[in-house]
C-alpha cells in the first residue's frame, strides 16, 4: 500500500511563491516511475479540481489547468519518490487545500492535503 504525505503548504502574500512536495512511502508493485502524479485543490463547498498532471516515467509530459498554466510547475524525482508543485505568482484565488494523487494500474492514492492560504 502506498502512502503519500504532502508538505510545503502555508501562508503567502499575493504575488508570492510556495513549493509543495508529495513524498511516497510503502510498497508499490512496480517502480515508482510507473506512477503518474497529479495535484488537485479544493475549497470548502466546491469540488476538488485538477491543478496539474505529470505522466509516468521521467516526467516529460505535463498538463495544467488554465489557471495554473504559466504560474505553476509540476515535477518529479523518482529516486526520492516525490512529486513537486512549484507555485509562483500566487493570488487570493489560489487559497485551497492542495492534494496530491498518485495513480498506478488504475488505482489512485491520495495524500491528506496541505493548506495553502494567500493573503492580499
Backbone as a ProteinNet text record, in pm:
[ID]
protein_1_A
[PRIMARY]
XXXXXXXXXXXXXXXXXXXXXXXXXXXXXXXXXXXXXXXXXXXXXXXXXXXXXXXXXXXXXXXXXXXXXXXXXXXXXXXXXXXXXXXXXXXXXXXXXXXXXXXXXXXXXXXXXXXXXXXX
[TERTIARY]
84.1	0	87.9	48.7	126.7	68.7	153.8	112	177.4	101.4	151.3	142.6	246.1	247.6	285.9	194.7	222.6	282.7	362.6	418.3	445.4	475.7	511.5	401.6	282.8	175.9	200.4	116.7	131	71.3	124.6	72.2	169.2	112.8	192.6	115	184.1	119.4	95.4	3.1	-23.9	105.2	127.2	249.4	363.2	344.9	449.7	453	536.2	557	551.7	512.2	519.1	557	624.2	662.1	607.1	524.2	464.3	540.6	546.2	608.9	512	521.7	438.7	530.8	559.2	653	576.3	614.7	550.4	633.3	562.1	628.4	539.6	596.7	520.9	550	484.6	513.3	437.2	507.1	446.1	488.3	391	423.3	465.6	590	642.2	716.3	790.4	870.5	783.4	827.1	753.6	742.8	841.8	839.9	723.4	660.8	545.5	417.9	423.5	307.6	297.6	177.1	155.4	119	134.5	108	26.1	-49.6	-133.7	-141.6	-167.8	-205.3	-346.6	-427.1	-562	-574.2	-681	-709.3	-859.7	-893.8	-1034.6	-1057	-1163.5	-1207.5	-1338.6	-1372.2	-1494.8	-1618.4	-1699.6	-1823.4	-1810.6	-1689.7	-1669	-1600.5	-1607.8	-1545.7	-1394.2	-1330.1	-1185.4	-1154.4	-1060	-1028.3	-881.3	-855.7	-720	-640.4	-520.6	-429.7	-324	-259.4	-151.3	-134.5	-82.5	-62.7	76.9	137.8	266.5	261.8	304.3	296.2	402	383.9	481.8	613.9	714.7	846	925.3	994.8	1082	1008.8	880.3	803.5	809.8	836.7	845.5	712.5	602.6	469.7	398.2	358.7	284.4	164.3	62.3	-55.8	-100.4	-161.1	-201.2	-343.3	-410.7	-535.5	-505.8	-605.1	-583.7	-534	-588.1	-549.8	-407.2	-351.5	-217.3	-111.1	-154.9	-61.2	22.5	152.8	241.6	281.6	212.1	245.3	293.9	238.2	271.3	354.6	441.1	522.2	520.3	480.8	482.5	607.1	667.8	788	794.8	890.6	902.1	1047.2	1073.2	1204.2	1176.9	1194.8	1160.3	1250.1	1374	1464.5	1419.4	1360.2	1309	1161.6	1098.7	956.2	874.6	905.5	844.8	792	676.8	620.1	610.5	648.8	654.3	553.4	513.7	435.4	493.1	559.7	611.6	505	466.4	360.4	416.1	409.9	457	340.7	359	255.2	122.1	126.3	5.3	-94	-220.4	-328.4	-422	-508.7	-602.9	-687.2	-714.7	-796.4	-727.4	-599.4	-526.9	-540.4	-605	-627.2	-713.4	-662.6	-732.1	-650.7	-709.9	-633.8	-583.9	-455.4	-394.5	-366	-407.2	-390.5	-305.7	-220.7	-152.5	-217.6	-210.9	-264.2	-160.7	-138.5	-51.5	-135.3	-120.6	-201.4	-111.6	-150.2	-75.5	-172.5	-171.7	-258.5	-402.2	-451.1	-591.6	-628.2	-531.9	-559.2	-501.1	-582.6	-541.7	-508.6	-405.1	-365.6	-363.2	-420.8	-431.4	-355.2	-300.7	-244.4	-352.4	-312	-407.8	-438.4	-361.2	-383.9	-299	-268	-193.3	-258.9	-278.9	-349.1	-255.6	-305.6	-236.8	-329	-278.3	-356.4	-278.9	-341.3	-277.2	-351	-277.8	-336.4	-317.5	-406	-398.6	-269.2
-118.3	0	123.6	218.3	339.7	449.3	517.8	632.7	758.8	866.5	994.2	1099.1	1177.9	1286.1	1414.5	1511.1	1641.4	1733.5	1825.7	1928.7	2052.4	2161.8	2284.1	2386.8	2350.1	2448.5	2551.4	2650.9	2755.2	2883.2	2994.1	3124.1	3196.8	3272.2	3353.3	3479.7	3578.7	3702.3	3696.8	3775.7	3784.6	3814.6	3736.9	3751	3663.6	3601.7	3518.9	3378.8	3295.1	3159.4	3060	2939.6	2826.5	2704.3	2611	2486.5	2370.9	2290.2	2174.5	2047.9	1955.6	1826	1715.7	1604.8	1488	1367.1	1314.3	1203.7	1074.1	974.1	843.7	747.9	664.5	558.1	434	322	198.6	119.3	7.7	-84.1	-44	-43	-22	-136.3	-207.4	-318.7	-261.8	-259.4	-195	-69.7	-16.2	100.6	223.2	312.2	436.5	516.9	501.9	576.3	536.9	422.9	380.9	453.3	526.7	602.1	736.1	777.1	915.9	993.9	1125.4	1206.8	1329.5	1375.8	1493.5	1574.5	1699.5	1786.6	1837.6	1833.2	1885.7	1990.1	2068	2158.1	2166.1	2202.2	2206.7	2318.6	2393.6	2494.8	2448.1	2493.3	2447.7	2469.1	2365.7	2376.1	2354.8	2330.3	2310.7	2177.7	2133.5	2007.6	2022.1	1910.1	1906.2	1917.4	2004	2026.3	1998	1954.2	1922.4	2050.7	2051.8	2165.2	2132.5	2017.5	1981	1829.3	1780.7	1636.6	1613.9	1504.8	1466.4	1317.4	1282.2	1143.5	1058	927.6	834.2	848.8	783.9	793.3	909.1	976.9	1085.3	1216.3	1218.8	1340.7	1437.8	1387.6	1476.8	1532.7	1464.6	1508.9	1566.5	1691.4	1756.8	1829.3	1848.2	1922.6	2008.9	2121.5	2216.7	2266.7	2296.1	2368.1	2508.8	2569.3	2702.7	2800.5	2791.3	2887.5	2865.9	2748.1	2717	2738.1	2738.3	2749.6	2876.4	2859.6	2974.3	3020	2970.7	3010	2891.7	2774.3	2655.2	2559.4	2485.2	2384.2	2255.6	2147.4	2017	1942.9	1871.4	1795.4	1673.2	1585.5	1463.5	1422.3	1352.5	1292	1147.5	1058.1	917.9	854.3	896.2	842.4	876.7	993.4	1037.1	1006.1	944.9	913.8	1037.5	1145.8	1274	1344.7	1404.9	1492	1631.3	1729.7	1867.1	1953.3	2061.9	2164.9	2299.8	2364.1	2498.3	2597.9	2684.3	2780.6	2921.9	2993.8	3132.3	3224.6	3350.6	3446.6	3415.9	3379.1	3336.6	3451.4	3414.3	3510.3	3455.3	3541.9	3500.7	3381.7	3379	3269.9	3134.6	3131.9	3005.3	2944.8	3016	2963	2837.6	2727.9	2599.2	2495.8	2379.3	2263.5	2191.8	2165.8	2101.3	1954.9	1868.7	1725.1	1669	1575.4	1504.4	1367.9	1320.8	1190.1	1118.6	992.5	907.7	792.4	763	658.8	551.6	426.4	314	201.5	158.5	47.8	71.2	188.3	225.4	238	240.1	261.8	396	472.2	604.9	607.2	679.9	700.3	850.8	891.5	1033.1	1065.4	1185.7	1236.6	1300.7	1349.7	1404.3	1550.9	1613.5	1753	1848.2	1960.8	2065.7	2200.2	2281.3	2408.3	2514.3	2583.3	2699.5	2819.7	2922.1	3043.3	3162.7	3236.7	3352.6	3477.6	3570.1	3693.6	3806.4	3904.2	4015.3	4094.8
0	0	0	-79.7	-94.8	-5.7	67.9	147	91.7	92.6	41.7	151.4	162.1	259.9	188.8	193.4	134.1	238.9	191.2	277.6	193.8	262.9	192.5	187.7	231.5	234.7	343.1	344.7	444	391.7	439.6	402.6	311.8	218.4	128.6	97.3	54.1	10.3	-139.7	-185.2	-327.9	-403	-506.3	-584	-535.6	-422.1	-364.4	-422.3	-361	-409.6	-294.8	-328	-237.3	-317.9	-251.6	-316.9	-235.7	-298.2	-233.3	-271.1	-177.9	-202.1	-164	-232.9	-205.3	-207.2	-89.5	-76.3	-57.9	-134.4	-127.2	-42.6	29.8	105.1	101.1	142	139.9	14.1	2.8	-107.1	-232.9	-340.4	-471.1	-559.9	-613.8	-702.7	-836.5	-859	-978.5	-938.7	-1027.6	-996.3	-975.6	-886.7	-862.9	-991.3	-1076.1	-1201.6	-1291	-1263.7	-1341.8	-1299.5	-1191.7	-1142.7	-1214.4	-1243.1	-1282.8	-1157.4	-1163.9	-1046.7	-1080.9	-984	-1005.1	-876.2	-892.3	-781.2	-806.9	-702.4	-704.6	-594.4	-602.2	-492.9	-469.3	-348.8	-311.2	-210.8	-235.4	-139.8	-79.1	39	106.2	20.4	10.2	-63.5	-213	-259.8	-402.7	-428.3	-552.4	-589.5	-597.3	-579.6	-596.7	-745.9	-779.6	-920.2	-947.5	-1066.8	-1109.1	-1129.6	-1076	-1093.3	-1198.7	-1182	-1272.8	-1273	-1383.5	-1402.8	-1459.7	-1414.4	-1470.7	-1501.6	-1619.8	-1663.8	-1594.8	-1610.6	-1557.6	-1632	-1580.1	-1641.9	-1585	-1671	-1625.2	-1606.6	-1642.7	-1621.2	-1736.7	-1854.8	-1968.9	-2014.1	-1980.5	-2020.7	-1900.7	-1912.6	-1806.1	-1864.6	-1782.2	-1822.2	-1705.7	-1739.4	-1636.3	-1660.5	-1551.2	-1562.1	-1613.2	-1675.6	-1732.5	-1626.4	-1505.8	-1402.4	-1352.4	-1378.3	-1331.8	-1439.8	-1563.3	-1675.1	-1664.2	-1673.3	-1669.8	-1530.4	-1429.2	-1291.8	-1207.8	-1233.6	-1154.2	-1239.6	-1172	-1239.6	-1158.4	-1223.7	-1160	-1206.6	-1114.2	-1148	-1057.2	-1086	-1006.1	-993	-885.1	-861.3	-823.4	-918.5	-893.7	-788.1	-783.2	-682.2	-541.4	-525.4	-395.5	-378.9	-479.2	-477.3	-440	-505.7	-471	-595.1	-578.5	-680.7	-621.4	-700.2	-653.3	-728.2	-663.1	-730.3	-688.8	-781.9	-758.4	-800.3	-709.3	-736.2	-723.4	-832.3	-836.2	-870.5	-842.4	-875.4	-809.6	-683.7	-614.8	-600.9	-604.4	-582.2	-475.1	-426.2	-322.1	-369.1	-498.9	-554.9	-548.3	-520.2	-508.2	-368.4	-278	-144.3	-150.7	-96.1	-103.6	-26.6	-9.6	34.7	-90.6	-95.6	-210.3	-177.8	-270.1	-252.9	-366.5	-335	-442.4	-460.5	-581.4	-617.1	-701.4	-669.5	-748.6	-801.2	-927.9	-990.1	-1048.8	-1023.5	-1075.6	-1104.9	-1228.9	-1271.3	-1229.7	-1261.7	-1239.3	-1093	-1004.6	-863.4	-822.4	-750.9	-708.6	-560.1	-527.7	-389.2	-363.7	-251.2	-219.1	-91.2	-89.1	33.7	119	234.4	330.1	303.8	218	184.5	265.7	205.2	273.1	240.6	342.1	325.6	268.2	168.1	112.2	129.2	193.1	216.1	162.9	72.6	12.8	58.9	115.2	165.8	64.1	67.2	-29.7	-15.9
[MASK]
++++++++++++++++++++++++++++++++++++++++++++++++++++++++++++++++++++++++++++++++++++++++++++++++++++++++++++++++++++++++

